[in-house]
Amino acid sequence: MEQQNAAGTLYIVATPIGNSRDMSERGREILETVDIIAAEDTRRSVVLLNKLGIRNDLSANHKFNEHGKARWFLAQLLEGKSIAVITDAGTPCISDPGNELIKTAVENGVRVVGVPGACAAVTALSISGFDLSTFFFYGFFPRENADRRRVLDMMRKGDTATYAFYESPKRIMGAVEFLEDAGADVRLCLCNDMTKLHEMTFRGTPAEVKAQLLAKGNYEKGEYAMIVEVQETYRLREVEHISSPEALLVDCMVRGDCTAKDAIKLLLKDENNTYSKNELYAASLNLKNRFG
């Protein structure tokens, strides 16, 4: 439980992801009344604040200075000042700076209050039409193909079907082409420039979305949220084996009074068997090597 002391309050304020009219009234009021606004990029934040008619003190809080700056912000909070954290667009700390300051505030008993609003990942998920009973937010899609392959393997083995990523306009085609070249059986919902005048959504298989991007022409503009739904038949299920293949073979040989070769045939016909043909043959060789 946060301490009740004379410290100020740290507000985590969501800002619009494109359309300034999406700024909540509560968020606007807080930005007007706090003592300091901690902004990811003060130059970009000034543009939004000017549109909202807000004049207030801005202080930079970006990924290059957040570790050292957190102590300074904490000192201001402990003096009783209130601070609002904002990012360039959307909800702070979602693939953006802010966590270090929040962690420091919490550790020192400062009250932290969330002021909800726009979030690109959640907005894209909400219009995807995919299974959202559970979903996994990853952040930015990896740049290197080796890392992309690891992520794709993670998605195939995961307990959820739907994954949310961010991607830059310069790398979006590479991400889509990777999924196409990998033969990934997935559906995409690709959201570009959400809430802005020329927002677009691309839907379909990786090949279909690639064609849509090429048809658009100037797809290397505006940020993307990429929602991926892994199709059921493409997901990898890790099987939990009840007993070793060697134990199954021996049991089947004893019960059926048969050879290892015949036992393998019987087990492959058994719907309760969870081992492959190769695994059973390897177990047979293992038994032969051990017992002759």
N, C-alpha and C positions, 0 to 999 in steps of 0.2 A: 504494500500500500504506500502511495506517495506521501511524503511528509507534508504536513501543513505548516508552511513557514512563510517568511516574508518575501520569498523569491517570486519573480515574475512568472509568466506562463509562456510556454513554447507552443506555438500553433503550427500545425503542419497543414498548409492550405493548398488545395488543388486549384489549378488555374485552367483556363480553356486549352484545348488541344488544337484550336484553329479559329473557332468562332468566338469572339469576345463576348457575345451575348449569353454564352454558356456559363459565365462567371456567376456564382451564387450571390445572393444579397448578403448572406452571412459572411461569406468570404470577402466580399468587397468591404463590408463594415470593419472586419478585423484588420485588413490591410490599411485601412484609413486610420485606425486608432492605435496600432501597436507602436512601440518606440523604434523598432528596427525591423526592416525586411531583409532576411538573408536570402539572396538570390543566386541561382546557379550562374547566370550571365546578366550582370547589371545592365548592359547595353540593350539586350533583348527585353528584359523586364520593364525597362523604362517605356518602351513602346506600348506594352500592354497597359501599364499604369496610366500613361497619358490618355489612352482611349477610355479608361475608366474614370478619368478625372481625379486620380489619386496622386497626392504629393507627399512623399514620405522618405525617410532616410534609408538608403540601400547600402548593403554591405555584401561583398562577394563571398560566396560559399560554394566553391566548385571542387572537383575531384583532386585538383593539384594542391589545394590549401586546406581542405576540410579537417585534416588531422590536427594541424596546429591552430587553426581558427576556432575549433570547437572550444578550446580553453578560454579564448577571448569572449566568445558568445556566452559561455557559462558564467564568466565574471559579471557580464551585464545582467544576466538573469538573476544571479544571486544578489545584485544590487537593487532588485525589484523591477527591472525593466522587462517588458514583454517583447517577444520576438516572433515573427511569422516567417516560416521557411517556405519558399516557393521554388519551383523548377522552371525551366524554359517553357514547358507545356505539360499539362496533366498533373498527376499526383506525385509529389516528391517521394524519393527513395525507390521508386519502381524503375530500376535500371538508371537511376539518377543519384546525385549526391544527397546527403542528409542523414544517413544512418549514424555516422560518427557523432554528430551533434545530438541526436536523439538519445543514443546510448549514454553519452556523457551526462545529459540532463537527467535521465532516469536514475543513473548511479548516484547522483547528487540530490535526489529528492525533489527535483523540479517537476511541476505539473506539465504533462504533455497532452495536448488536445488535437484531435484530428478534425479537419474541416473538409468533408468529402466533396467530391465533384468529378470532373472528367478524368478518365484514365483510358489511354488508347487501347491497351490490351483488353480491358473489360468491355469497352465499347465494341471492339471487333468481335470478341467472343459472343456478345449479345446478339449480333446480327448474322452470325455464321450459319445458324441452323443445324449445328453439329450437336453431338451428345455432350451436354454440360453438367451431367450428374456429378462428374469430377473433371478437373482439367489441371494441366501443369503449365506454369509460366516459366519459361527458360531465360528470357532476356534476348540479347542479340544472337542471331543465328551465327554459328562459327564461321570464320573466314576460310580456314584450311580444310581441304577435302578429308584429311585423316580425322580431324575433329568432327567434321560433319558426319562421317561414317559412324563414329562412336555415338553421336547423338541419335542418328537413325536407328542404330542397334538398341540404344536405350529406349527409344519410343516403341520399338517393336516388342520389347520385353516388359514394358511398363504395365501397370494395373489400370491405367486410364487410356482412353482412345484419343483424347483431344489435347493439343499442345499449342501454346501461344508464344510467338517469337516477334521481335522487332528486327527490322532490316533497313539498311540505308538504300537510297535509290540507285547508287552506283553499284551495289552488290546484289540487288534483288534478282536480276536475270541469272546470275551465277548460282544463287540458291535454288531457284526453280529448275534450272538445267541440271543441277546436281541430283535433285529428286527424280527427275525424268531419266537421267542416265543410269541411276541406281536401280531403276525399275520399281521404285517405291509405289506400292498400291495404296495411295493416300488421296484424300480430297483436300483441296485448298480453298480458303477464303482469304483473299489478299485485299487488304483495305489501304487505300492511298489517299492522303490529304483529307482524312476524315473531318467532318463538320465544316470544311471549307467550300467555297463556291463550286469548285471543279472536282469534288471528291468522286472517287470511282471504286468499285468493288469488282474483283475478278474471281470467278468461281469455277471449279472443275478439277480435273486431273492436272498433274504438272504439265503435260503436253498441251492441254486445252488452255491453261492459264498462260503458258508461254506464248501461244498464238494470240491470245487476247492482248498481252503486253506489246507484242510486235505490231499488232493492228493499231494500238493507241499511238505508237510512234515515239512520243516524248515521255517514255516511262521513267526516265532517269531524273525525275523531279518529284519532290515531296517525300516525306517519310512513309514507311510501310509497316503495317502490323500484319503478320502472316499467321493465320490459324490453320493448323494441320490436323486432320482427322485420319487416324490410321484405321484402315479397313480390317474387319474382324478376321478375314482369312489371311491377312498379312502379318498379324500379330504372332509373336513367338511365345509359346507357353512352356515354361520350365516344368518338367514332370518330376514329381516327388515319388521316388521309388520306395516301395515298402521293404523290399529285401534285395540282396545283391543278385546279379544274373547267374552267378555260380550256384547260389543257394536254390534258385528256381530250377536250374538245369538238373541238379542232383535230385531234388524233390520229384521232378517230373520223370526222371529215369527210374527212380525207385517205385513210384506209384504206377508207372506204365510198363515197368519191366522192359525198358527199351534202351537203345544206344543214345549217345549224346546227339548224334545227327537226327535221329527220329524225334528226340525230345525238343530240339530246336523247331522242327516242323510243327509239332503239336502246340508249342508255345506261341508261334507266329499266328496260329489260327485262333488262339485264345483271346477274346476281346478284353480280358482283364490284364493281359500282359502289357507292360509299358516300355519294354526294351525293343530296340531295332534288331534286324537280322545280323548286322555287323557286330552289335554289342554282344549278342548271344554267341556268335562264332568266336569272338575274342575271349569270352568266358570259357568256352569249350576248350580252347587252346591253353588257357591258364590252368584249367583243371588237369589237362593231360601233362603239362609241364611239371605240375606239382606232384601228381600221384602216378604218373606213368600209364 
